[in-house]
Amino acid sequence: MSKKIVELLNKGILPDELNFGEKIIEPIDWAKVKYNTFYKSPEFYEGKFPEGFKSIPGFDKIIDNIVVNGKTPLEEITARQSIRNDN
């Protein structure tokens, strides 16, 4: 273990074992955590529209159609990558 520490110090890297400073813990972004659970919910897609869109007649049907035909996050990434690769 000490050999690894010496090697890192020789490379100019401070090993975690010798870092006695205060460790900064990033707060959890709950919106990112919820995304995987709620991306198929109507409320998720309603939140993407500006104020006032809920008053449009048939808006609930539009949202239901988006939920049914919505892509998973992986499908969205793959589609964007294929579009970029085609150009």
MARVEX-679629 format. One record per residue (C-alpha): residue number from 1; x, y, z. Coordinates in pm, 1 decimal. Example, Ala and Ser with C-alpha at 12.3 -4.5 7.8 and 13.67 -1.06 7.14 Angstrom:
<recs>
<rec 1, <1230.0, -450.0, 780.0>> <rec 2, <1367.0, -106.0, 714.0>> 
</recs>
This chain:
<recs>
<rec 1, <0.0, 0.0, 0.0>> <rec 2, <277.4, 246.7, 85.0>> <rec 3, <443.5, 166.2, -248.3>> <rec 4, <128.4, 282.9, -426.3>> <rec 5, <126.5, 605.5, -221.7>> <rec 6, <490.6, 677.1, -306.7>> <rec 7, <425.5, 613.0, -676.4>> <rec 8, <133.5, 855.8, -676.0>> <rec 9, <337.1, 1119.7, -492.6>> <rec 10, <617.7, 1081.3, -746.8>> <rec 11, <362.3, 1146.1, -1022.0>> <rec 12, <247.1, 1461.5, -843.3>> <rec 13, <-85.3, 1313.6, -729.2>> <rec 14, <-203.9, 1347.9, -371.0>> <rec 15, <-340.6, 1008.9, -260.7>> <rec 16, <-673.2, 1001.7, -77.7>> <rec 17, <-498.2, 844.4, 222.2>> <rec 18, <-294.8, 1163.3, 269.2>> <rec 19, <-572.3, 1413.0, 195.3>> <rec 20, <-684.7, 1533.6, 537.4>> <rec 21, <-888.7, 1825.4, 407.4>> <rec 22, <-1263.1, 1853.0, 440.2>> <rec 23, <-1436.8, 1628.4, 190.7>> <rec 24, <-1707.2, 1807.1, -3.7>> <rec 25, <-2012.0, 1590.7, -56.2>> <rec 26, <-2228.1, 1687.4, -351.4>> <rec 27, <-2598.3, 1709.6, -266.5>> <rec 28, <-2824.5, 1456.2, -434.1>> <rec 29, <-3018.0, 1598.0, -728.6>> <rec 30, <-3354.6, 1435.3, -661.8>> <rec 31, <-3490.3, 1546.7, -999.7>> <rec 32, <-3234.6, 1320.2, -1167.5>> <rec 33, <-3321.9, 1032.1, -938.1>> <rec 34, <-3694.4, 1074.3, -1002.5>> <rec 35, <-3644.9, 1094.2, -1379.9>> <rec 36, <-3587.1, 721.0, -1417.3>> <rec 37, <-3900.9, 647.2, -1219.8>> <rec 38, <-4139.5, 910.2, -1353.7>> <rec 39, <-4045.4, 973.7, -1718.0>> <rec 40, <-4353.5, 772.7, -1825.2>> <rec 41, <-4597.2, 975.4, -1612.1>> <rec 42, <-4828.0, 1242.8, -1758.3>> <rec 43, <-4711.1, 1493.6, -1495.6>> <rec 44, <-4352.7, 1464.3, -1623.7>> <rec 45, <-4452.5, 1565.3, -1977.1>> <rec 46, <-4698.6, 1832.1, -1860.6>> <rec 47, <-4410.6, 2000.1, -1680.2>> <rec 48, <-4220.5, 2039.1, -2008.6>> <rec 49, <-4483.9, 2275.1, -2149.2>> <rec 50, <-4505.8, 2647.0, -2062.7>> <rec 51, <-4780.1, 2790.0, -1842.6>> <rec 52, <-5120.0, 2812.9, -2008.8>> <rec 53, <-5092.0, 2502.7, -2224.1>> <rec 54, <-5312.7, 2305.4, -1986.0>> <rec 55, <-5607.6, 2522.7, -2089.3>> <rec 56, <-5584.1, 2408.3, -2453.9>> <rec 57, <-5876.9, 2179.9, -2541.5>> <rec 58, <-5757.3, 1821.3, -2574.3>> <rec 59, <-5427.8, 1888.5, -2398.6>> <rec 60, <-5479.9, 1581.8, -2180.3>> <rec 61, <-5517.7, 1365.9, -2493.1>> <rec 62, <-5195.9, 1508.0, -2634.7>> <rec 63, <-5012.1, 1426.3, -2312.5>> <rec 64, <-5159.4, 1074.1, -2305.9>> <rec 65, <-5037.8, 1021.7, -2664.5>> <rec 66, <-4689.5, 1142.3, -2571.9>> <rec 67, <-4681.1, 907.2, -2270.2>> <rec 68, <-4789.7, 605.7, -2478.3>> <rec 69, <-4548.7, 678.4, -2764.3>> <rec 70, <-4269.2, 825.4, -2552.6>> <rec 71, <-3922.5, 681.6, -2581.6>> <rec 72, <-3709.9, 553.6, -2299.8>> <rec 73, <-3404.1, 764.5, -2215.6>> <rec 74, <-3181.3, 510.6, -2393.9>> <rec 75, <-3398.6, 523.7, -2707.5>> <rec 76, <-3380.2, 904.8, -2708.5>> <rec 77, <-2999.9, 897.1, -2681.1>> <rec 78, <-2970.9, 637.2, -2956.7>> <rec 79, <-3200.9, 837.9, -3186.1>> <rec 80, <-2999.8, 1156.4, -3132.7>> <rec 81, <-2673.8, 974.4, -3197.9>> <rec 82, <-2806.5, 824.0, -3521.8>> <rec 83, <-2921.0, 1166.6, -3642.0>> <rec 84, <-2579.2, 1314.2, -3564.0>> <rec 85, <-2402.9, 1024.3, -3737.5>> <rec 86, <-2621.9, 1062.7, -4049.9>> <rec 87, <-2514.8, 1425.8, -4089.6>> 
</recs>
